[in-house]
């Protein structure tokens, strides 16, 4: 595996990990009042576009990272609806 690909997978791990603490906090507090719905929607859209870019570029790390980030944003959005 080339350095460039290893770097991509390292970036995937870091990027995917960014929303886990927020999801964990939501589960513990059952509150999403301080989370912007607009940010969640825009983040989902941005990561969806990055996923498509990764697919078109045949970049597995970009596809994996953004697929998981979209799922995380959708989890947060579902909590926003649940704990309204």
C-alpha positions in Angstrom: 0.0 0.0 0.0 1.4 3.4 -1.0 1.9 6.3 1.5 -0.9 8.3 -0.2 -3.4 5.5 0.4 -2.3 5.0 4.0 -2.7 8.8 4.5 -6.2 8.5 3.0 -7.2 5.7 5.5 -5.7 7.7 8.4 -7.8 10.7 7.4 -10.8 8.4 7.1 -10.4 7.3 10.7 -10.0 10.8 12.0 -12.9 12.2 10.0 -15.3 9.4 10.9 -14.4 9.8 14.6 -15.4 13.5 14.8 -19.1 13.0 15.3 -18.9 10.0 17.7 -18.5 12.2 20.8 -21.5 14.3 19.8 -23.7 11.2 19.2 -22.5 9.8 22.6 -23.4 13.0 24.3 -26.8 13.1 22.7 -27.5 9.5 23.9 -26.4 10.3 27.4 -28.3 13.7 27.8 -31.2 13.0 25.4 -30.9 16.6 24.3 -30.1 18.1 20.9 -31.2 21.7 21.6 -27.7 23.1 21.1 -27.2 21.3 17.7 -28.0 23.3 14.6 -30.4 21.5 12.3 -29.1 23.5 9.4 -25.5 22.4 10.1 -26.6 18.8 10.3 -28.4 19.0 6.9 -25.6 20.9 5.2 -23.0 18.5 6.6 -25.0 15.6 5.3 -25.2 17.2 1.9 -21.5 18.0 1.8 -20.5 14.5 2.8 -22.9 13.0 0.3 -21.2 15.1 -2.5 -17.8 14.0 -1.2 -19.0 10.4 -1.4 -20.0 10.8 -5.0 -16.7 12.5 -5.8 -14.9 9.6 -4.2 -16.9 7.1 -6.2 -16.2 9.0 -9.5 -12.5 9.3 -8.5 -12.4 5.6 -7.4 -11.1 6.7 -4.0 -12.1 4.1 -1.5 -10.9 6.1 1.6 -13.0 9.1 0.5 -16.0 6.9 -0.1 -15.8 5.1 3.2 -15.2 8.2 5.3 -18.0 10.2 3.8 -20.5 7.3 3.8 -19.9 6.8 7.5 -20.1 10.6 8.1 -23.4 10.8 6.3 -24.8 8.0 8.4 -23.5 9.8 11.6 -25.2 13.1 10.5 -28.4 11.1 9.8 -28.3 9.6 13.3 -27.9 13.1 14.8 -30.8 14.4 12.6 -33.0 11.5 13.8 -32.1 12.3 17.4 -33.0 16.0 16.6 -36.5 14.8 15.6 -36.8 12.3 18.4 -35.8 14.7 21.3 -37.6 17.8 19.9 
